[in-house]
Amino acid sequence: MTHSLTAEDRCDRCGSQAYIRAQFSQSHELLFCAHHGRRYKAALELRVSELLDETHRLTVTNQSR
Ligand SMILES: [Zn+2]
């Protein structure tokens, strides 16, 4: 099990590549793209046990398309 998000991970809202993972419990997590991650982040931070934010990769890595 990896802690990083990959291109395979998709936003639960719109299907874009996910950059934020909200871990609610061991078996329950939601993925969000940068757009929806920013939108829900404040609310998520109150509820999740772990919030992984990799939106910084957006400015670093070059998307292949
Ligand atoms: Zn989205």
N, CA, C, O and the ligand as a Tripos MOL2 file, in Angstrom:
@<TRIPOS>MOLECULE
protein
  261   259    66     0     0
PROTEIN
NO_CHARGES

@<TRIPOS>ATOM
      1 N           0.8430   -1.2070    0.0000 N.3       1 MET1
      2 CA          0.0000    0.0000    0.0000 C.3       1 MET1
      3 C           0.8730    1.2490    0.0000 C.2       1 MET1
      4 O           1.7890    1.3910    0.8100 O.2       1 MET1
      5 N           0.5690    2.1350   -0.9130 N.am      2 THR2
      6 CA          1.3720    3.3370   -1.0150 C.3       2 THR2
      7 C           0.6430    4.5460   -0.4450 C.2       2 THR2
      8 O          -0.5860    4.5820   -0.3850 O.2       2 THR2
      9 N           1.4090    5.5090   -0.0390 N.am      3 HIS3
     10 CA          0.8190    6.7170    0.5190 C.3       3 HIS3
     11 C           0.6870    7.8110   -0.5230 C.2       3 HIS3
     12 O           0.1520    8.8850   -0.2450 O.2       3 HIS3
     13 N           1.1670    7.5400   -1.7040 N.am      4 SER4
     14 CA          1.1180    8.5710   -2.7350 C.3       4 SER4
     15 C          -0.0360    8.3310   -3.6920 C.2       4 SER4
     16 O          -0.4490    7.1950   -3.9260 O.2       4 SER4
     17 N          -0.5290    9.3840   -4.2190 N.am      5 LEU5
     18 CA         -1.5730    9.2820   -5.2220 C.3       5 LEU5
     19 C          -0.9220    9.1260   -6.5890 C.2       5 LEU5
     20 O           0.1480    9.6750   -6.8530 O.2       5 LEU5
     21 N          -1.5820    8.3710   -7.4470 N.am      6 THR6
     22 CA         -1.0500    8.1630   -8.7880 C.3       6 THR6
     23 C          -2.0660    8.6470   -9.8200 C.2       6 THR6
     24 O          -3.1610    9.0940   -9.4820 O.2       6 THR6
     25 N          -1.6780    8.5470  -11.0600 N.am      7 ALA7
     26 CA         -2.5690    8.9570  -12.1380 C.3       7 ALA7
     27 C          -3.8060    8.0700  -12.1990 C.2       7 ALA7
     28 O          -4.7990    8.4210  -12.8370 O.2       7 ALA7
     29 N          -3.7410    6.9190  -11.5330 N.am      8 GLU8
     30 CA         -4.8870    6.0090  -11.4980 C.3       8 GLU8
     31 C          -5.9700    6.5030  -10.5460 C.2       8 GLU8
     32 O          -7.1370    6.1300  -10.6700 O.2       8 GLU8
     33 N          -5.5790    7.3330   -9.6100 N.am      9 ASP9
     34 CA         -6.5280    7.8150   -8.6140 C.3       9 ASP9
     35 C          -7.3660    8.9510   -9.1830 C.2       9 ASP9
     36 O          -6.8510    9.9150   -9.7490 O.2       9 ASP9
     37 N          -8.6590    8.8040   -9.0140 N.am     10 ARG10
     38 CA         -9.5870    9.7590   -9.6230 C.3      10 ARG10
     39 C         -10.4770   10.4280   -8.5870 C.2      10 ARG10
     40 O         -10.8560    9.8260   -7.5820 O.2      10 ARG10
     41 N         -10.7950   11.6670   -8.8530 N.am     11 CYS11
     42 CA        -11.6850   12.4190   -7.9830 C.3      11 CYS11
     43 C         -13.0460   11.7420   -7.9020 C.2      11 CYS11
     44 O         -13.6000   11.3290   -8.9200 O.2      11 CYS11
     45 N         -13.5810   11.6280   -6.6980 N.am     12 ASP12
     46 CA        -14.8870   11.0000   -6.5090 C.3      12 ASP12
     47 C         -16.0250   11.8830   -7.0200 C.2      12 ASP12
     48 O         -17.1500   11.4130   -7.1940 O.2      12 ASP12
     49 N         -15.7400   13.1230   -7.2530 N.am     13 ARG13
     50 CA        -16.7790   14.0510   -7.6940 C.3      13 ARG13
     51 C         -16.8320   14.1740   -9.2120 C.2      13 ARG13
     52 O         -17.9140   14.1470   -9.7990 O.2      13 ARG13
     53 N         -15.6820   14.3090   -9.8470 N.am     14 CYS14
     54 CA        -15.7070   14.6310  -11.2770 C.3      14 CYS14
     55 C         -14.8610   13.7040  -12.1340 C.2      14 CYS14
     56 O         -14.9320   13.7760  -13.3600 O.2      14 CYS14
     57 N         -14.0520   12.8270  -11.5180 N.am     15 GLY15
     58 CA        -13.2810   11.8850  -12.3070 C.3      15 GLY15
     59 C         -11.9390   12.4110  -12.7830 C.2      15 GLY15
     60 O         -11.2260   11.7060  -13.4960 O.2      15 GLY15
     61 N         -11.5780   13.6240  -12.4100 N.am     16 SER16
     62 CA        -10.2540   14.1450  -12.7440 C.3      16 SER16
     63 C          -9.1900   13.4550  -11.8960 C.2      16 SER16
     64 O          -9.5080   12.7630  -10.9300 O.2      16 SER16
     65 N          -7.9460   13.6450  -12.2580 N.am     17 GLN17
     66 CA         -6.8750   13.0500  -11.4640 C.3      17 GLN17
     67 C          -6.9170   13.6000  -10.0450 C.2      17 GLN17
     68 O          -7.0620   14.8030   -9.8280 O.2      17 GLN17
     69 N          -6.7860   12.6830   -9.0770 N.am     18 ALA18
     70 CA         -6.9060   13.0690   -7.6730 C.3      18 ALA18
     71 C          -5.5760   13.5440   -7.1100 C.2      18 ALA18
     72 O          -4.5250   12.9640   -7.3800 O.2      18 ALA18
     73 N          -5.6440   14.6070   -6.3260 N.am     19 TYR19
     74 CA         -4.4470   15.1170   -5.6610 C.3      19 TYR19
     75 C          -4.6240   15.2040   -4.1560 C.2      19 TYR19
     76 O          -3.6750   15.4930   -3.4270 O.2      19 TYR19
     77 N          -5.8220   14.9590   -3.7010 N.am     20 ILE20
     78 CA         -6.0860   15.0050   -2.2620 C.3      20 ILE20
     79 C          -6.8100   13.7390   -1.8430 C.2      20 ILE20
     80 O          -7.8030   13.3410   -2.4510 O.2      20 ILE20
     81 N          -6.2920   13.1080   -0.7880 N.am     21 ARG21
     82 CA         -6.9440   11.9110   -0.2720 C.3      21 ARG21
     83 C          -7.3850   12.1700    1.1600 C.2      21 ARG21
     84 O          -6.5880   12.5550    2.0160 O.2      21 ARG21
     85 N          -8.6530   11.9530    1.3960 N.am     22 ALA22
     86 CA         -9.2140   12.1280    2.7370 C.3      22 ALA22
     87 C          -9.4780   10.7590    3.3340 C.2      22 ALA22
     88 O         -10.3040    9.9910    2.8410 O.2      22 ALA22
     89 N          -8.7520   10.4710    4.4160 N.am     23 GLN23
     90 CA         -8.8630    9.1680    5.0540 C.3      23 GLN23
     91 C          -9.8030    9.2870    6.2480 C.2      23 GLN23
     92 O          -9.4750    9.9260    7.2470 O.2      23 GLN23
     93 N         -10.9830    8.6630    6.1340 N.am     24 PHE24
     94 CA        -11.9620    8.7230    7.2220 C.3      24 PHE24
     95 C         -11.7110    7.6070    8.2290 C.2      24 PHE24
     96 O         -11.8010    7.8110    9.4400 O.2      24 PHE24
     97 N         -11.3960    6.4290    7.7080 N.am     25 SER25
     98 CA        -11.0830    5.2730    8.5490 C.3      25 SER25
     99 C         -10.2370    4.3440    7.7030 C.2      25 SER25
    100 O          -9.9000    4.6680    6.5640 O.2      25 SER25
    101 N          -9.8920    3.1900    8.2530 N.am     26 GLN26
    102 CA         -9.0230    2.2740    7.5080 C.3      26 GLN26
    103 C          -9.6410    1.8400    6.1910 C.2      26 GLN26
    104 O          -8.9280    1.5960    5.2170 O.2      26 GLN26
    105 N         -10.9450    1.7440    6.1580 N.am     27 SER27
    106 CA        -11.5930    1.2100    4.9590 C.3      27 SER27
    107 C         -12.3840    2.2750    4.2000 C.2      27 SER27
    108 O         -13.0170    1.9870    3.1850 O.2      27 SER27
    109 N         -12.3380    3.4850    4.6970 N.am     28 HIS28
    110 CA        -13.1450    4.5220    4.0700 C.3      28 HIS28
    111 C         -12.2990    5.7340    3.7320 C.2      28 HIS28
    112 O         -11.8090    6.4310    4.6200 O.2      28 HIS28
    113 N         -12.1350    5.9790    2.4510 N.am     29 GLU29
    114 CA        -11.3980    7.1590    2.0320 C.3      29 GLU29
    115 C         -12.0280    7.7280    0.7830 C.2      29 GLU29
    116 O         -12.6640    7.0140    0.0080 O.2      29 GLU29
    117 N         -11.8460    9.0010    0.6000 N.am     30 LEU30
    118 CA        -12.3540    9.6730   -0.5820 C.3      30 LEU30
    119 C         -11.2110   10.4030   -1.2600 C.2      30 LEU30
    120 O         -10.2870   10.8920   -0.6090 O.2      30 LEU30
    121 N         -11.2910   10.4660   -2.5770 N.am     31 LEU31
    122 CA        -10.2550   11.1520   -3.3480 C.3      31 LEU31
    123 C         -10.8590   12.3750   -4.0150 C.2      31 LEU31
    124 O         -12.0110   12.3680   -4.4490 O.2      31 LEU31
    125 N         -10.0620   13.4100   -4.0830 N.am     32 PHE32
    126 CA        -10.5410   14.6300   -4.7240 C.3      32 PHE32
    127 C          -9.4620   15.2030   -5.6340 C.2      32 PHE32
    128 O          -8.2690   15.0820   -5.3520 O.2      32 PHE32
    129 N          -9.8860   15.8160   -6.7110 N.am     33 CYS33
    130 CA         -8.9510   16.5370   -7.5710 C.3      33 CYS33
    131 C          -8.5710   17.8420   -6.8640 C.2      33 CYS33
    132 O          -9.1080   18.1450   -5.7980 O.2      33 CYS33
    133 N          -7.6790   18.5910   -7.4310 N.am     34 ALA34
    134 CA         -7.2410   19.8370   -6.7990 C.3      34 ALA34
    135 C          -8.4100   20.7980   -6.6380 C.2      34 ALA34
    136 O          -8.5450   21.4750   -5.6190 O.2      34 ALA34
    137 N          -9.2420   20.8400   -7.6560 N.am     35 HIS35
    138 CA        -10.3870   21.7460   -7.6350 C.3      35 HIS35
    139 C         -11.3420   21.4130   -6.4820 C.2      35 HIS35
    140 O         -11.6700   22.2760   -5.6680 O.2      35 HIS35
    141 N         -11.7770   20.1650   -6.4240 N.am     36 HIS36
    142 CA        -12.7180   19.7820   -5.3740 C.3      36 HIS36
    143 C         -12.0240   19.6510   -4.0230 C.2      36 HIS36
    144 O         -12.6520   19.8520   -2.9830 O.2      36 HIS36
    145 N         -10.7620   19.3250   -4.0260 N.am     37 GLY37
    146 CA        -10.0320   19.2470   -2.7740 C.3      37 GLY37
    147 C         -10.0080   20.5780   -2.0620 C.2      37 GLY37
    148 O         -10.2430   20.6630   -0.8570 O.2      37 GLY37
    149 N          -9.7180   21.6210   -2.8290 N.am     38 ARG38
    150 CA         -9.6930   22.9590   -2.2340 C.3      38 ARG38
    151 C         -11.0740   23.3460   -1.7310 C.2      38 ARG38
    152 O         -11.2280   23.9760   -0.6850 O.2      38 ARG38
    153 N         -12.0460   22.9570   -2.4910 N.am     39 ARG39
    154 CA        -13.4210   23.3250   -2.1640 C.3      39 ARG39
    155 C         -13.8840   22.6790   -0.8550 C.2      39 ARG39
    156 O         -14.5930   23.3020   -0.0650 O.2      39 ARG39
    157 N         -13.4790   21.4310   -0.6340 N.am     40 TYR40
    158 CA        -13.9690   20.6940    0.5280 C.3      40 TYR40
    159 C         -12.9680   20.6140    1.6680 C.2      40 TYR40
    160 O         -13.2920   20.1190    2.7480 O.2      40 TYR40
    161 N         -11.7730   21.0900    1.4400 N.am     41 LYS41
    162 CA        -10.6940   20.8530    2.3920 C.3      41 LYS41
    163 C         -11.0360   21.3030    3.8130 C.2      41 LYS41
    164 O         -10.8170   20.5600    4.7700 O.2      41 LYS41
    165 N         -11.5570   22.4860    3.9470 N.am     42 ALA42
    166 CA        -11.8680   23.0110    5.2830 C.3      42 ALA42
    167 C         -12.8450   22.1030    6.0120 C.2      42 ALA42
    168 O         -12.6760   21.8340    7.2010 O.2      42 ALA42
    169 N         -13.8610   21.6310    5.3110 N.am     43 ALA43
    170 CA        -14.8510   20.7470    5.9190 C.3      43 ALA43
    171 C         -14.2440   19.3710    6.2030 C.2      43 ALA43
    172 O         -14.5280   18.7490    7.2270 O.2      43 ALA43
    173 N         -13.4130   18.9180    5.2820 N.am     44 LEU44
    174 CA        -12.8080   17.5930    5.4460 C.3      44 LEU44
    175 C         -11.8930   17.5280    6.6530 C.2      44 LEU44
    176 O         -11.8940   16.5500    7.4010 O.2      44 LEU44
    177 N         -11.1190   18.5720    6.8300 N.am     45 GLU45
    178 CA        -10.1310   18.5670    7.9140 C.3      45 GLU45
    179 C         -10.7730   18.3610    9.2790 C.2      45 GLU45
    180 O         -10.1180   17.8960   10.2110 O.2      45 GLU45
    181 N         -12.0360   18.7010    9.3980 N.am     46 LEU46
    182 CA        -12.7380   18.5230   10.6690 C.3      46 LEU46
    183 C         -13.1460   17.0740   10.8910 C.2      46 LEU46
    184 O         -13.3600   16.6560   12.0290 O.2      46 LEU46
    185 N         -13.2540   16.3120    9.8170 N.am     47 ARG47
    186 CA        -13.8540   14.9840    9.9180 C.3      47 ARG47
    187 C         -12.8930   13.8300    9.6840 C.2      47 ARG47
    188 O         -13.1240   12.7320   10.1900 O.2      47 ARG47
    189 N         -11.8310   14.0490    8.9360 N.am     48 VAL48
    190 CA        -10.9750   12.9320    8.5550 C.3      48 VAL48
    191 C          -9.8760   12.6820    9.5880 C.2      48 VAL48
    192 O          -9.5040   13.5720   10.3530 O.2      48 VAL48
    193 N          -9.3680   11.4520    9.5890 N.am     49 SER49
    194 CA         -8.2570   11.1370   10.4840 C.3      49 SER49
    195 C          -6.9410   11.5280    9.8380 C.2      49 SER49
    196 O          -5.9550   11.7970   10.5250 O.2      49 SER49
    197 N          -6.9330   11.5580    8.5150 N.am     50 GLU50
    198 CA         -5.7160   11.9290    7.8070 C.3      50 GLU50
    199 C          -6.0770   12.5560    6.4770 C.2      50 GLU50
    200 O          -6.9270   12.0520    5.7420 O.2      50 GLU50
    201 N          -5.4200   13.6600    6.1800 N.am     51 LEU51
    202 CA         -5.6720   14.3220    4.9090 C.3      51 LEU51
    203 C          -4.3600   14.4540    4.1510 C.2      51 LEU51
    204 O          -3.4290   15.1290    4.5890 O.2      51 LEU51
    205 N          -4.3140   13.7940    3.0100 N.am     52 LEU52
    206 CA         -3.1050   13.8580    2.2000 C.3      52 LEU52
    207 C          -3.3200   14.8520    1.0800 C.2      52 LEU52
    208 O          -4.2100   14.6810    0.2470 O.2      52 LEU52
    209 N          -2.5100   15.8850    1.0620 N.am     53 ASP53
    210 CA         -2.6530   16.9360    0.0620 C.3      53 ASP53
    211 C          -1.4260   16.9630   -0.8380 C.2      53 ASP53
    212 O          -0.3380   17.3510   -0.4140 O.2      53 ASP53
    213 N          -1.6150   16.5490   -2.0740 N.am     54 GLU54
    214 CA         -0.4910   16.5340   -3.0140 C.3      54 GLU54
    215 C          -0.7070   17.5430   -4.1350 C.2      54 GLU54
    216 O          -0.1830   17.3840   -5.2370 O.2      54 GLU54
    217 N          -1.4700   18.5620   -3.8480 N.am     55 THR55
    218 CA         -1.7280   19.5670   -4.8870 C.3      55 THR55
    219 C          -0.4610   20.3080   -5.2870 C.2      55 THR55
    220 O          -0.3810   20.8920   -6.3680 O.2      55 THR55
    221 N           0.5370   20.2750   -4.3900 N.am     56 HIS56
    222 CA          1.7990   20.9490   -4.7260 C.3      56 HIS56
    223 C           2.4570   20.3310   -5.9520 C.2      56 HIS56
    224 O           3.2400   20.9750   -6.6500 O.2      56 HIS56
    225 N           2.1130   19.0300   -6.2050 N.am     57 ARG57
    226 CA          2.7000   18.3650   -7.3760 C.3      57 ARG57
    227 C           2.2070   18.9710   -8.6730 C.2      57 ARG57
    228 O           2.8480   18.8230   -9.7140 O.2      57 ARG57
    229 N           1.0900   19.6420   -8.6210 N.am     58 LEU58
    230 CA          0.5320   20.2630   -9.8210 C.3      58 LEU58
    231 C           1.4870   21.2770  -10.4200 C.2      58 LEU58
    232 O           1.5760   21.4210  -11.6400 O.2      58 LEU58
    233 N           2.1980   21.9790   -9.5520 N.am     59 THR59
    234 CA          3.1000   23.0080  -10.0370 C.3      59 THR59
    235 C           4.4880   22.4540  -10.3290 C.2      59 THR59
    236 O           5.2960   23.1010  -10.9960 O.2      59 THR59
    237 N           4.7590   21.2560   -9.8280 N.am     60 VAL60
    238 CA          6.0870   20.6780  -10.0070 C.3      60 VAL60
    239 C           6.1410   19.7540  -11.2240 C.2      60 VAL60
    240 O           6.9610   19.9360  -12.1240 O.2      60 VAL60
    241 N           5.2590   18.7700  -11.2330 N.am     61 THR61
    242 CA          5.2900   17.7920  -12.3180 C.3      61 THR61
    243 C           4.5700   18.2830  -13.5460 C.2      61 THR61
    244 O           3.6210   19.0630  -13.4730 O.2      61 THR61
    245 N           5.0380   17.8120  -14.6600 N.am     62 ASN62
    246 CA          4.4230   18.1280  -15.9290 C.3      62 ASN62
    247 C           3.4930   16.9950  -16.3000 C.2      62 ASN62
    248 O           3.9240   15.8490  -16.4200 O.2      62 ASN62
    249 N           2.2450   17.2980  -16.4800 N.am     63 GLN63
    250 CA          1.3030   16.2660  -16.9060 C.3      63 GLN63
    251 C           1.6710   15.7890  -18.3040 C.2      63 GLN63
    252 O           2.1610   16.5660  -19.1230 O.2      63 GLN63
    253 N           1.4370   14.5150  -18.5730 N.am     64 SER64
    254 CA          1.8190   13.9590  -19.8610 C.3      64 SER64
    255 C           0.8570   14.3610  -20.9640 C.2      64 SER64
    256 O           1.0900   14.0400  -22.1300 O.2      64 SER64
    257 N          -0.2190   15.0580  -20.6210 N.am     65 ARG65
    258 CA         -1.1060   15.5000  -21.6670 C.3      65 ARG65
    259 C          -1.6750   16.8760  -21.4320 C.2      65 ARG65
    260 O          -2.4480   17.3720  -22.2510 O.2      65 ARG65
    261 ZN        -13.0560   16.8730   -8.8920 Zn       66 ZN66
@<TRIPOS>BOND
     1     1     2 1
     2     2     3 1
     3     3     4 2
     4     3     5 am
     5     5     6 1
     6     6     7 1
     7     7     8 2
     8     7     9 am
     9     9    10 1
    10    10    11 1
    11    11    12 2
    12    11    13 am
    13    13    14 1
    14    14    15 1
    15    15    16 2
    16    15    17 am
    17    17    18 1
    18    18    19 1
    19    19    20 2
    20    19    21 am
    21    21    22 1
    22    22    23 1
    23    23    24 2
    24    23    25 am
    25    25    26 1
    26    26    27 1
    27    27    28 2
    28    27    29 am
    29    29    30 1
    30    30    31 1
    31    31    32 2
    32    31    33 am
    33    33    34 1
    34    34    35 1
    35    35    36 2
    36    35    37 am
    37    37    38 1
    38    38    39 1
    39    39    40 2
    40    39    41 am
    41    41    42 1
    42    42    43 1
    43    43    44 2
    44    43    45 am
    45    45    46 1
    46    46    47 1
    47    47    48 2
    48    47    49 am
    49    49    50 1
    50    50    51 1
    51    51    52 2
    52    51    53 am
    53    53    54 1
    54    54    55 1
    55    55    56 2
    56    55    57 am
    57    57    58 1
    58    58    59 1
    59    59    60 2
    60    59    61 am
    61    61    62 1
    62    62    63 1
    63    63    64 2
    64    63    65 am
    65    65    66 1
    66    66    67 1
    67    67    68 2
    68    67    69 am
    69    69    70 1
    70    70    71 1
    71    71    72 2
    72    71    73 am
    73    73    74 1
    74    74    75 1
    75    75    76 2
    76    75    77 am
    77    77    78 1
    78    78    79 1
    79    79    80 2
    80    79    81 am
    81    81    82 1
    82    82    83 1
    83    83    84 2
    84    83    85 am
    85    85    86 1
    86    86    87 1
    87    87    88 2
    88    87    89 am
    89    89    90 1
    90    90    91 1
    91    91    92 2
    92    91    93 am
    93    93    94 1
    94    94    95 1
    95    95    96 2
    96    95    97 am
    97    97    98 1
    98    98    99 1
    99    99   100 2
   100    99   101 am
   101   101   102 1
   102   102   103 1
   103   103   104 2
   104   103   105 am
   105   105   106 1
   106   106   107 1
   107   107   108 2
   108   107   109 am
   109   109   110 1
   110   110   111 1
   111   111   112 2
   112   111   113 am
   113   113   114 1
   114   114   115 1
   115   115   116 2
   116   115   117 am
   117   117   118 1
   118   118   119 1
   119   119   120 2
   120   119   121 am
   121   121   122 1
   122   122   123 1
   123   123   124 2
   124   123   125 am
   125   125   126 1
   126   126   127 1
   127   127   128 2
   128   127   129 am
   129   129   130 1
   130   130   131 1
   131   131   132 2
   132   131   133 am
   133   133   134 1
   134   134   135 1
   135   135   136 2
   136   135   137 am
   137   137   138 1
   138   138   139 1
   139   139   140 2
   140   139   141 am
   141   141   142 1
   142   142   143 1
   143   143   144 2
   144   143   145 am
   145   145   146 1
   146   146   147 1
   147   147   148 2
   148   147   149 am
   149   149   150 1
   150   150   151 1
   151   151   152 2
   152   151   153 am
   153   153   154 1
   154   154   155 1
   155   155   156 2
   156   155   157 am
   157   157   158 1
   158   158   159 1
   159   159   160 2
   160   159   161 am
   161   161   162 1
   162   162   163 1
   163   163   164 2
   164   163   165 am
   165   165   166 1
   166   166   167 1
   167   167   168 2
   168   167   169 am
   169   169   170 1
   170   170   171 1
   171   171   172 2
   172   171   173 am
   173   173   174 1
   174   174   175 1
   175   175   176 2
   176   175   177 am
   177   177   178 1
   178   178   179 1
   179   179   180 2
   180   179   181 am
   181   181   182 1
   182   182   183 1
   183   183   184 2
   184   183   185 am
   185   185   186 1
   186   186   187 1
   187   187   188 2
   188   187   189 am
   189   189   190 1
   190   190   191 1
   191   191   192 2
   192   191   193 am
   193   193   194 1
   194   194   195 1
   195   195   196 2
   196   195   197 am
   197   197   198 1
   198   198   199 1
   199   199   200 2
   200   199   201 am
   201   201   202 1
   202   202   203 1
   203   203   204 2
   204   203   205 am
   205   205   206 1
   206   206   207 1
   207   207   208 2
   208   207   209 am
   209   209   210 1
   210   210   211 1
   211   211   212 2
   212   211   213 am
   213   213   214 1
   214   214   215 1
   215   215   216 2
   216   215   217 am
   217   217   218 1
   218   218   219 1
   219   219   220 2
   220   219   221 am
   221   221   222 1
   222   222   223 1
   223   223   224 2
   224   223   225 am
   225   225   226 1
   226   226   227 1
   227   227   228 2
   228   227   229 am
   229   229   230 1
   230   230   231 1
   231   231   232 2
   232   231   233 am
   233   233   234 1
   234   234   235 1
   235   235   236 2
   236   235   237 am
   237   237   238 1
   238   238   239 1
   239   239   240 2
   240   239   241 am
   241   241   242 1
   242   242   243 1
   243   243   244 2
   244   243   245 am
   245   245   246 1
   246   246   247 1
   247   247   248 2
   248   247   249 am
   249   249   250 1
   250   250   251 1
   251   251   252 2
   252   251   253 am
   253   253   254 1
   254   254   255 1
   255   255   256 2
   256   255   257 am
   257   257   258 1
   258   258   259 1
   259   259   260 2
@<TRIPOS>SUBSTRUCTURE
     1 MET1         2 RESIDUE 1 A MET
     2 THR2         6 RESIDUE 1 A THR
     3 HIS3        10 RESIDUE 1 A HIS
     4 SER4        14 RESIDUE 1 A SER
     5 LEU5        18 RESIDUE 1 A LEU
     6 THR6        22 RESIDUE 1 A THR
     7 ALA7        26 RESIDUE 1 A ALA
     8 GLU8        30 RESIDUE 1 A GLU
     9 ASP9        34 RESIDUE 1 A ASP
    10 ARG10       38 RESIDUE 1 A ARG
    11 CYS11       42 RESIDUE 1 A CYS
    12 ASP12       46 RESIDUE 1 A ASP
    13 ARG13       50 RESIDUE 1 A ARG
    14 CYS14       54 RESIDUE 1 A CYS
    15 GLY15       58 RESIDUE 1 A GLY
    16 SER16       62 RESIDUE 1 A SER
    17 GLN17       66 RESIDUE 1 A GLN
    18 ALA18       70 RESIDUE 1 A ALA
    19 TYR19       74 RESIDUE 1 A TYR
    20 ILE20       78 RESIDUE 1 A ILE
    21 ARG21       82 RESIDUE 1 A ARG
    22 ALA22       86 RESIDUE 1 A ALA
    23 GLN23       90 RESIDUE 1 A GLN
    24 PHE24       94 RESIDUE 1 A PHE
    25 SER25       98 RESIDUE 1 A SER
    26 GLN26      102 RESIDUE 1 A GLN
    27 SER27      106 RESIDUE 1 A SER
    28 HIS28      110 RESIDUE 1 A HIS
    29 GLU29      114 RESIDUE 1 A GLU
    30 LEU30      118 RESIDUE 1 A LEU
    31 LEU31      122 RESIDUE 1 A LEU
    32 PHE32      126 RESIDUE 1 A PHE
    33 CYS33      130 RESIDUE 1 A CYS
    34 ALA34      134 RESIDUE 1 A ALA
    35 HIS35      138 RESIDUE 1 A HIS
    36 HIS36      142 RESIDUE 1 A HIS
    37 GLY37      146 RESIDUE 1 A GLY
    38 ARG38      150 RESIDUE 1 A ARG
    39 ARG39      154 RESIDUE 1 A ARG
    40 TYR40      158 RESIDUE 1 A TYR
    41 LYS41      162 RESIDUE 1 A LYS
    42 ALA42      166 RESIDUE 1 A ALA
    43 ALA43      170 RESIDUE 1 A ALA
    44 LEU44      174 RESIDUE 1 A LEU
    45 GLU45      178 RESIDUE 1 A GLU
    46 LEU46      182 RESIDUE 1 A LEU
    47 ARG47      186 RESIDUE 1 A ARG
    48 VAL48      190 RESIDUE 1 A VAL
    49 SER49      194 RESIDUE 1 A SER
    50 GLU50      198 RESIDUE 1 A GLU
    51 LEU51      202 RESIDUE 1 A LEU
    52 LEU52      206 RESIDUE 1 A LEU
    53 ASP53      210 RESIDUE 1 A ASP
    54 GLU54      214 RESIDUE 1 A GLU
    55 THR55      218 RESIDUE 1 A THR
    56 HIS56      222 RESIDUE 1 A HIS
    57 ARG57      226 RESIDUE 1 A ARG
    58 LEU58      230 RESIDUE 1 A LEU
    59 THR59      234 RESIDUE 1 A THR
    60 VAL60      238 RESIDUE 1 A VAL
    61 THR61      242 RESIDUE 1 A THR
    62 ASN62      246 RESIDUE 1 A ASN
    63 GLN63      250 RESIDUE 1 A GLN
    64 SER64      254 RESIDUE 1 A SER
    65 ARG65      258 RESIDUE 1 A ARG
    66 ZN66       261 GROUP 0 **** ****
